[in-house]
Amino acid sequence: MPDRHHPRPSQRWPDTLWIVRHGESAGNVARDEAHRNNAARIALEGRDVDVPLSALGQEQSRSLGLWFASLPQEQRPEVVLCSPYRRARQTAALVHETGGLPLEREDFVIDERLREKEFGVLDGLTTLGIRDVHPDQAEFRRILGKFYHRPPGGESWCDVILRLRSALDTISLHHGGRRVLIVGHQVVVLCLRYLLENMTEEDILAIDRESDVPNCGITEYRFDPAKGATGSLQLARYNFVAPLQREGTPVTAEPDAKAVGA
């Protein structure tokens, strides 16, 4: 029975939170080609922020949109938060185009805190390239581990987590009780799991070692008012790719081109 002197706070978390990695990008394709050729660098020009979806990535995004569209409208996302990177924005736009999001594209929130992990001097290098061009950084990463290693000009996983704490505060402040979709990147998905499930470094790195986050894979949380003093989000699905399989769309799970050795 609620204590009348200490009433239960209003719900601060969304009813449902979906976290989706963008569809396959041109960077994913270029990375695979670089590894097949034992190349030190990935053949991409321009900024990582401008890397678009591949043709398959567009197909994956439409398949995801069809799955959201198959849900009753009252179960679909009503808030969309998206990384500013082109591949993430394209994914969200194609999910919308196929009817999966019952809101206007103008209502999407582009949030730079959801951007890809920044790799600094290691940008665009394969694992082989990091060892050849920056052997000192390869050694620092071996000693510190990927969770704490920050390459010059780049970020560690801890740096990503710091900005995501702020993003989650914004979600809890403005979108409590709503259905929220986040479209981001592999490291963003993993670091949000770390935060939402109160994990340790060892916990999240063990999950990372098991498998990559698939392109357009869904991580879903649902609010449980009975958990904790004020309720909490509980993991319902992770790496859920049934929407792609239902449409016969190939599933891909390569790290991003700029995320090799992330």
Residue frames as qw, qx, qy, qz and C-alpha x, y, z in Angstrom:
[[0.000, 0.889, 0.458, 0.000, 0.00, 0.00, 0.00],
 [0.403, 0.575, -0.054, 0.710, 1.49, 3.40, -0.99],
 [0.398, -0.412, -0.431, 0.697, 2.74, 5.56, 1.86],
 [0.121, 0.892, 0.408, 0.152, 0.55, 8.69, 1.83],
 [0.313, -0.874, 0.117, 0.353, 3.46, 10.70, 3.19],
 [0.210, -0.493, 0.650, 0.539, 5.76, 9.51, 0.38],
 [0.768, 0.478, 0.243, -0.351, 3.58, 9.05, -2.72],
 [0.750, 0.063, 0.510, 0.416, 4.96, 7.00, -5.60],
 [0.023, -0.532, 0.286, 0.797, 6.65, 9.32, -8.16],
 [0.718, 0.571, 0.076, -0.391, 5.14, 9.61, -11.63],
 [0.895, 0.134, 0.322, 0.278, 6.62, 7.35, -14.30],
 [0.090, -0.820, 0.315, 0.470, 9.89, 8.74, -15.62],
 [0.291, -0.242, 0.805, 0.457, 10.72, 6.07, -18.24],
 [0.489, 0.169, -0.464, -0.719, 9.03, 5.36, -21.58],
 [0.867, -0.012, 0.299, -0.398, 6.43, 2.59, -21.70],
 [0.917, 0.196, 0.254, 0.236, 8.45, 1.01, -24.53],
 [0.042, -0.837, 0.408, 0.361, 11.96, 1.84, -25.70],
 [0.909, 0.323, 0.189, 0.185, 13.31, 0.43, -28.96],
 [0.195, -0.774, 0.443, 0.408, 17.01, 0.88, -29.78],
 [0.859, 0.445, 0.247, 0.055, 17.88, 0.08, -33.41],
 [0.431, -0.419, 0.460, 0.654, 21.22, -0.01, -35.19],
 [0.414, 0.616, -0.211, -0.636, 21.13, 1.57, -38.65],
 [0.924, 0.345, 0.145, -0.080, 20.90, -0.58, -41.79],
 [0.794, -0.063, 0.276, 0.539, 24.00, -1.88, -43.55],
 [0.082, 0.917, -0.085, -0.381, 26.13, 1.04, -44.74],
 [0.683, 0.680, -0.239, 0.114, 28.59, 1.56, -47.56],
 [0.107, -0.732, 0.618, -0.267, 31.20, 1.55, -44.79],
 [0.799, -0.196, 0.534, -0.193, 30.26, -1.99, -43.76],
 [0.878, 0.463, 0.113, 0.030, 30.75, -3.14, -47.36],
 [0.379, 0.809, -0.384, 0.232, 34.09, -1.31, -47.72],
 [0.443, -0.616, 0.604, -0.244, 35.32, -2.76, -44.44],
 [0.909, 0.025, 0.410, -0.069, 34.65, -6.31, -45.61],
 [0.736, 0.656, -0.070, 0.155, 36.51, -5.61, -48.86],
 [0.039, 0.824, -0.501, 0.263, 39.50, -4.22, -46.95],
 [0.652, -0.419, 0.603, -0.187, 39.69, -7.31, -44.75],
 [0.925, 0.293, 0.242, 0.006, 39.45, -9.65, -47.73],
 [0.616, 0.709, -0.156, 0.305, 42.40, -7.80, -49.29],
 [0.739, -0.368, -0.212, 0.524, 44.39, -7.54, -46.03],
 [0.261, 0.681, 0.066, 0.681, 44.45, -3.78, -46.52],
 [0.339, -0.141, -0.488, 0.792, 45.54, -1.31, -43.86],
 [0.190, 0.226, 0.163, -0.942, 42.89, 1.27, -44.77],
 [0.383, 0.522, 0.752, -0.126, 39.23, 1.12, -45.70],
 [0.233, 0.153, 0.477, 0.833, 38.48, 2.58, -49.12],
 [0.024, -0.823, -0.567, 0.011, 36.08, 5.36, -48.17],
 [0.287, 0.292, 0.011, 0.912, 36.35, 9.05, -48.91],
 [0.306, -0.601, -0.171, -0.719, 34.84, 11.87, -46.90],
 [0.269, -0.387, 0.566, -0.676, 33.56, 12.02, -43.36],
 [0.059, -0.125, -0.979, 0.148, 32.15, 9.10, -41.40],
 [0.292, 0.392, 0.488, -0.723, 29.05, 11.21, -40.70],
 [0.482, 0.472, -0.225, -0.703, 28.27, 11.24, -44.45],
 [0.005, -0.143, 0.965, 0.218, 28.53, 7.47, -45.12],
 [0.641, 0.011, -0.120, -0.758, 25.18, 6.35, -46.63],
 [0.793, -0.016, 0.554, -0.252, 23.26, 3.10, -46.46],
 [0.103, -0.180, 0.858, 0.470, 24.08, 0.39, -48.97],
 [0.529, -0.062, -0.502, -0.682, 21.31, -0.94, -51.24],
 [0.543, -0.232, -0.803, 0.079, 20.90, -3.84, -48.79],
 [0.161, -0.184, -0.539, 0.806, 20.80, -1.40, -45.87],
 [0.372, 0.024, -0.112, -0.921, 17.91, 0.41, -47.54],
 [0.625, -0.139, -0.674, -0.369, 16.10, -2.91, -47.98],
 [0.424, -0.193, -0.763, 0.449, 16.70, -3.79, -44.32],
 [0.058, 0.114, 0.316, -0.940, 15.31, -0.43, -43.22],
 [0.530, -0.048, -0.336, -0.777, 12.16, -0.89, -45.28],
 [0.603, -0.169, -0.778, -0.049, 11.67, -4.38, -43.82],
 [0.242, -0.185, -0.631, 0.713, 11.96, -2.92, -40.34],
 [0.268, 0.057, 0.026, -0.962, 9.41, -0.26, -41.28],
 [0.597, -0.126, -0.596, -0.522, 6.97, -2.90, -42.50],
 [0.482, -0.222, -0.794, 0.296, 7.26, -4.69, -39.16],
 [0.022, -0.201, -0.422, 0.884, 6.50, -1.53, -37.19],
 [0.405, 0.024, -0.275, -0.872, 3.64, -0.82, -39.61],
 [0.537, -0.176, -0.791, -0.234, 2.16, -4.26, -38.84],
 [0.215, -0.239, -0.717, 0.619, 1.74, -3.29, -35.18],
 [0.068, -0.832, -0.549, -0.048, -1.46, -1.56, -34.05],
 [0.232, 0.744, -0.027, 0.626, -0.96, 2.19, -34.21],
 [0.501, -0.799, 0.105, -0.316, -1.22, 2.47, -30.44],
 [0.883, -0.363, 0.180, 0.238, 1.83, 0.16, -30.14],
 [0.691, 0.501, 0.048, 0.519, 4.10, 1.91, -32.65],
 [0.468, -0.187, -0.189, 0.843, 6.77, 4.50, -31.77],
 [0.041, 0.917, 0.386, 0.087, 5.47, 7.99, -31.10],
 [0.174, -0.925, 0.272, 0.198, 8.86, 9.60, -30.44],
 [0.891, 0.317, 0.008, 0.326, 11.92, 9.15, -32.72],
 [0.290, -0.872, 0.324, 0.223, 15.43, 10.11, -31.60],
 [0.885, 0.414, 0.077, 0.197, 18.13, 9.69, -34.23],
 [0.605, -0.375, 0.249, 0.656, 21.88, 9.98, -34.60],
 [0.270, 0.815, -0.081, -0.507, 22.87, 12.81, -36.98],
 [0.272, -0.330, 0.776, 0.464, 24.92, 10.40, -39.11],
 [0.470, 0.263, -0.406, -0.739, 23.53, 9.96, -42.61],
 [0.366, 0.013, -0.915, -0.172, 23.11, 6.19, -42.39],
 [0.022, -0.308, -0.799, 0.516, 21.03, 6.50, -39.21],
 [0.319, 0.400, 0.131, -0.849, 18.87, 9.32, -40.60],
 [0.435, 0.201, -0.652, -0.587, 18.28, 7.31, -43.79],
 [0.210, -0.134, -0.962, 0.108, 17.25, 4.29, -41.74],
 [0.127, 0.407, 0.598, -0.679, 14.69, 6.31, -39.77],
 [0.363, 0.382, -0.188, -0.829, 13.39, 7.96, -42.94],
 [0.403, 0.104, -0.806, -0.420, 12.85, 4.60, -44.68],
 [0.083, -0.269, -0.897, 0.342, 11.11, 3.14, -41.62],
 [0.245, 0.462, 0.311, -0.794, 8.80, 6.17, -41.80],
 [0.334, 0.319, -0.503, -0.731, 8.36, 5.86, -45.57],
 [0.344, -0.053, -0.910, -0.227, 7.05, 2.30, -45.26],
 [0.549, -0.513, -0.332, -0.570, 4.43, 3.34, -42.72],
 [0.663, -0.184, -0.647, 0.330, 6.11, 2.21, -39.53],
 [0.276, -0.213, -0.401, 0.847, 6.03, 5.56, -37.73],
 [0.006, -0.763, -0.608, -0.220, 2.70, 7.38, -37.22],
 [0.235, -0.821, -0.106, 0.509, 4.30, 10.82, -36.89],
 [0.486, 0.873, -0.039, 0.024, 5.71, 13.45, -39.22],
 [0.807, 0.185, -0.139, 0.543, 9.37, 13.28, -40.22],
 [0.094, 0.713, -0.137, 0.681, 9.66, 16.88, -39.08],
 [0.664, -0.661, 0.085, -0.339, 8.99, 15.60, -35.55],
 [0.901, 0.015, -0.262, 0.345, 12.11, 13.39, -35.52],
 [0.348, -0.913, 0.207, 0.052, 14.68, 14.60, -32.99],
 [0.759, 0.454, -0.309, 0.351, 18.25, 14.56, -34.31],
 [0.591, -0.791, 0.151, -0.040, 20.45, 14.15, -31.25],
 [0.461, 0.695, -0.527, 0.164, 24.22, 14.38, -31.63],
 [0.439, -0.514, 0.664, -0.320, 24.67, 12.49, -28.34],
 [0.892, 0.102, 0.403, -0.177, 23.55, 9.36, -30.24],
 [0.512, 0.734, -0.410, -0.178, 26.35, 9.65, -32.84],
 [0.925, 0.149, -0.297, 0.183, 28.88, 6.93, -33.60],
 [0.693, -0.598, 0.109, 0.386, 31.90, 6.52, -31.33],
 [0.345, 0.907, -0.241, -0.023, 34.68, 8.79, -32.58],
 [0.961, -0.048, 0.043, 0.268, 37.93, 7.04, -33.48],
 [0.245, -0.879, 0.262, 0.314, 40.35, 9.94, -33.87],
 [0.059, 0.665, -0.661, -0.344, 43.69, 8.95, -35.42],
 [0.368, -0.047, 0.926, 0.067, 42.43, 5.37, -35.91],
 [0.581, 0.528, 0.240, -0.571, 39.62, 6.53, -38.21],
 [0.713, 0.584, -0.218, -0.322, 39.36, 4.35, -41.30],
 [0.119, 0.535, -0.836, 0.021, 42.06, 1.87, -40.30],
 [0.872, -0.108, -0.435, -0.198, 41.59, -1.88, -40.20],
 [0.803, -0.581, 0.128, 0.045, 42.93, -3.89, -37.29],
 [0.828, 0.120, 0.129, 0.532, 46.02, -4.60, -39.41],
 [0.290, 0.729, 0.057, 0.617, 46.33, -0.91, -40.21],
 [0.476, -0.845, 0.071, -0.232, 46.20, 0.08, -36.54],
 [0.867, -0.366, 0.176, 0.288, 49.06, -2.31, -35.75],
 [0.699, 0.306, 0.196, 0.615, 51.12, -1.02, -38.71],
 [0.165, 0.720, 0.108, 0.665, 50.42, 2.73, -38.53],
 [0.334, -0.680, 0.264, -0.597, 49.87, 3.21, -34.78],
 [0.685, -0.013, -0.709, 0.166, 51.52, 0.28, -32.98],
 [0.085, 0.133, -0.579, 0.800, 51.65, 2.35, -29.78],
 [0.563, -0.101, 0.080, -0.817, 47.86, 2.70, -29.82],
 [0.800, -0.007, -0.553, -0.234, 47.43, -1.01, -30.46],
 [0.495, 0.050, -0.713, 0.493, 49.55, -1.65, -27.36],
 [0.186, -0.127, 0.381, -0.897, 47.70, 0.95, -25.25],
 [0.721, -0.093, -0.202, -0.657, 44.40, -0.66, -26.23],
 [0.728, 0.011, -0.683, 0.062, 45.74, -4.10, -25.30],
 [0.285, 0.054, -0.651, 0.702, 46.75, -2.82, -21.87],
 [0.259, 0.007, 0.303, -0.917, 43.72, -0.63, -21.11],
 [0.254, 0.391, 0.883, -0.046, 41.03, -2.60, -22.94],
 [0.093, 0.428, 0.534, 0.723, 38.48, -1.18, -25.37],
 [0.283, -0.789, -0.544, 0.030, 36.25, 0.12, -22.57],
 [0.375, -0.822, -0.066, 0.424, 38.83, 2.67, -21.33],
 [0.538, -0.092, 0.373, 0.750, 41.20, 3.18, -24.27],
 [0.272, 0.889, 0.220, -0.295, 40.80, 6.62, -25.86],
 [0.688, 0.238, 0.275, 0.628, 42.76, 7.08, -29.12],
 [0.196, -0.335, 0.004, 0.921, 44.13, 10.59, -29.75],
 [0.254, 0.090, -0.306, -0.913, 41.28, 12.74, -31.03],
 [0.504, -0.202, -0.735, -0.406, 38.76, 9.98, -30.35],
 [0.615, -0.442, 0.195, -0.623, 36.58, 8.50, -27.60],
 [0.011, 0.120, -0.971, 0.206, 36.61, 5.55, -25.25],
 [0.341, -0.458, -0.782, -0.248, 33.45, 3.60, -24.52],
 [0.295, -0.516, -0.542, 0.594, 33.33, 5.55, -21.24],
 [0.002, -0.217, 0.112, 0.970, 33.17, 8.81, -23.19],
 [0.316, -0.230, -0.671, -0.630, 30.23, 7.49, -25.21],
 [0.401, -0.483, -0.762, 0.159, 28.52, 6.37, -21.99],
 [0.182, -0.352, -0.318, 0.861, 28.96, 9.83, -20.49],
 [0.225, 0.082, -0.267, -0.933, 27.04, 11.51, -23.31],
 [0.431, -0.269, -0.772, -0.382, 24.42, 8.76, -23.34],
 [0.248, -0.401, -0.698, 0.539, 23.73, 9.35, -19.63],
 [0.100, 0.302, 0.067, -0.946, 22.72, 12.86, -20.63],
 [0.362, -0.026, -0.615, -0.700, 20.53, 11.56, -23.48],
 [0.389, -0.347, -0.853, 0.021, 18.73, 9.16, -21.12],
 [0.102, -0.384, -0.480, 0.782, 18.13, 12.02, -18.68],
 [0.255, 0.173, -0.242, -0.920, 16.45, 13.93, -21.52],
 [0.423, -0.163, -0.794, -0.404, 14.30, 10.92, -22.39],
 [0.326, -0.397, -0.788, 0.339, 13.21, 10.42, -18.79],
 [0.022, -0.337, -0.261, 0.904, 12.46, 14.15, -18.43],
 [0.341, 0.293, -0.213, -0.867, 10.42, 14.60, -21.61],
 [0.577, 0.133, -0.628, -0.505, 9.16, 11.19, -22.73],
 [0.195, -0.075, 0.881, -0.425, 8.01, 9.31, -19.63],
 [0.542, 0.334, 0.636, -0.436, 5.09, 6.99, -20.38],
 [0.581, 0.641, -0.167, -0.473, 5.56, 7.23, -24.16],
 [0.916, 0.126, 0.331, 0.190, 6.84, 4.84, -26.85],
 [0.011, -0.886, 0.348, 0.307, 10.33, 5.87, -27.96],
 [0.914, 0.297, 0.123, 0.249, 12.51, 4.69, -30.86],
 [0.241, -0.807, 0.398, 0.364, 16.26, 5.41, -30.92],
 [0.865, 0.475, 0.043, 0.156, 18.15, 4.90, -34.21],
 [0.245, -0.874, 0.405, 0.111, 21.90, 4.78, -33.68],
 [0.496, 0.596, -0.632, 0.012, 25.02, 2.65, -33.96],
 [0.808, -0.065, -0.578, 0.092, 26.48, -0.58, -32.62],
 [0.382, 0.075, -0.566, 0.727, 28.48, 0.97, -29.76],
 [0.344, -0.257, 0.108, -0.897, 25.47, 3.16, -28.87],
 [0.804, -0.229, -0.394, -0.381, 23.26, 0.06, -28.56],
 [0.736, -0.060, -0.577, 0.349, 25.78, -1.67, -26.31],
 [0.205, 0.148, -0.419, 0.872, 26.48, 1.37, -24.14],
 [0.522, -0.307, -0.051, -0.794, 22.75, 1.99, -23.64],
 [0.840, -0.220, -0.487, -0.094, 22.41, -1.60, -22.47],
 [0.515, 0.082, -0.538, 0.663, 25.28, -0.97, -20.03],
 [0.114, -0.212, 0.253, -0.937, 23.41, 2.02, -18.59],
 [0.655, -0.242, -0.198, -0.688, 19.85, 0.70, -18.58],
 [0.897, -0.186, -0.395, -0.069, 20.83, -2.65, -17.03],
 [0.434, -0.822, 0.330, -0.163, 23.38, -1.25, -14.58],
 [0.960, 0.166, -0.130, 0.183, 26.17, -3.44, -15.97],
 [0.529, -0.675, 0.335, 0.391, 29.88, -3.65, -15.25],
 [0.214, 0.682, -0.568, -0.409, 32.69, -3.38, -17.79],
 [0.192, -0.189, 0.958, 0.099, 33.00, -7.17, -17.73],
 [0.505, 0.432, 0.673, -0.324, 29.27, -7.66, -18.31],
 [0.509, 0.758, 0.053, -0.403, 29.01, -5.51, -21.43],
 [0.142, 0.633, -0.695, -0.310, 32.28, -6.70, -22.97],
 [0.370, -0.016, 0.928, -0.028, 31.12, -10.30, -22.58],
 [0.551, 0.618, 0.474, -0.299, 27.96, -9.44, -24.53],
 [0.310, 0.810, -0.312, -0.388, 30.06, -7.65, -27.15],
 [0.126, -0.439, 0.865, 0.210, 32.28, -10.73, -27.57],
 [0.570, 0.227, 0.768, -0.183, 29.28, -12.99, -28.17],
 [0.451, 0.521, 0.614, 0.385, 28.19, -11.27, -31.39],
 [0.094, 0.016, 0.132, 0.987, 27.99, -7.99, -33.26],
 [0.357, 0.492, 0.474, -0.637, 24.76, -6.02, -33.19],
 [0.438, 0.344, 0.708, 0.434, 22.97, -6.77, -36.49],
 [0.044, -0.005, -0.233, -0.971, 22.03, -3.98, -38.85],
 [0.522, -0.257, -0.267, -0.768, 18.41, -3.00, -38.16],
 [0.492, -0.217, -0.817, 0.207, 18.41, -5.38, -35.19],
 [0.403, -0.685, -0.140, -0.591, 16.00, -4.39, -32.42],
 [0.319, -0.052, -0.735, 0.596, 16.79, -4.06, -28.73],
 [0.392, -0.567, -0.373, -0.620, 13.49, -3.57, -26.87],
 [0.142, -0.031, -0.709, 0.691, 12.77, -2.51, -23.29],
 [0.383, -0.595, -0.526, -0.472, 9.38, -2.38, -21.58],
 [0.157, -0.475, 0.412, -0.762, 8.51, -0.49, -18.43],
 [0.594, -0.329, -0.733, 0.045, 7.73, -2.61, -15.39],
 [0.278, -0.729, 0.085, -0.620, 6.21, -0.55, -12.56],
 [0.869, -0.481, -0.068, -0.091, 6.88, -3.35, -10.07],
 [0.824, 0.121, -0.179, 0.524, 10.67, -3.23, -10.47],
 [0.384, 0.139, -0.244, 0.879, 12.48, -1.02, -8.00],
 [0.049, -0.442, -0.516, 0.732, 11.14, 1.88, -6.02],
 [0.315, 0.559, 0.030, -0.766, 9.87, 3.79, -9.07],
 [0.834, 0.466, 0.279, -0.094, 9.69, 1.08, -11.75],
 [0.236, -0.597, 0.575, 0.508, 12.30, 0.45, -14.42],
 [0.673, 0.508, -0.350, -0.409, 12.86, -0.59, -18.01],
 [0.721, -0.230, 0.654, -0.005, 13.28, -4.35, -18.47],
 [0.096, 0.398, -0.735, -0.540, 14.95, -5.97, -21.47],
 [0.793, 0.255, 0.347, -0.430, 12.37, -7.75, -23.63],
 [0.883, 0.405, 0.177, 0.161, 14.42, -8.50, -26.79],
 [0.242, -0.757, 0.428, 0.431, 18.00, -8.15, -27.96],
 [0.058, -0.342, 0.770, 0.535, 19.34, -8.54, -31.51],
 [0.561, 0.420, 0.652, -0.289, 15.79, -9.23, -32.69],
 [0.016, 0.345, -0.573, -0.743, 15.95, -9.68, -36.49],
 [0.382, 0.377, 0.842, -0.052, 12.61, -11.39, -37.17],
 [0.367, 0.771, 0.177, -0.490, 11.33, -8.29, -39.05],
 [0.167, 0.623, -0.604, -0.468, 14.08, -8.77, -41.64],
 [0.188, -0.091, 0.971, 0.118, 13.69, -12.54, -41.83],
 [0.452, 0.505, 0.641, -0.361, 9.94, -12.21, -42.33],
 [0.455, 0.794, -0.033, -0.401, 10.55, -10.12, -45.45],
 [0.917, 0.246, 0.162, 0.268, 13.34, -12.40, -46.68],
 [0.200, 0.930, -0.239, 0.193, 15.94, -9.66, -46.20],
 [0.772, 0.152, -0.444, 0.428, 19.53, -10.78, -45.55],
 [0.544, -0.837, -0.044, 0.044, 20.79, -10.08, -42.03],
 [0.605, 0.502, -0.307, 0.537, 24.21, -8.42, -41.68],
 [0.630, -0.763, -0.123, 0.079, 26.20, -7.77, -38.53],
 [0.691, 0.273, -0.134, 0.656, 29.52, -6.25, -39.56],
 [0.343, -0.637, -0.208, 0.658, 31.12, -3.55, -37.40],
 [0.318, 0.932, 0.100, -0.140, 31.06, -0.12, -38.99],
 [0.718, 0.541, -0.117, 0.421, 33.96, 0.81, -41.26],
 [0.093, 0.714, -0.348, 0.600, 35.22, 3.33, -38.75],
 [0.698, -0.545, 0.244, -0.395, 34.63, 0.96, -35.83],
 [0.864, 0.203, -0.438, 0.144, 37.23, -1.69, -36.57],
 [0.552, 0.058, -0.563, 0.612, 38.88, -2.62, -33.29],
 [0.288, -0.652, -0.029, -0.701, 36.39, -0.37, -31.46]]
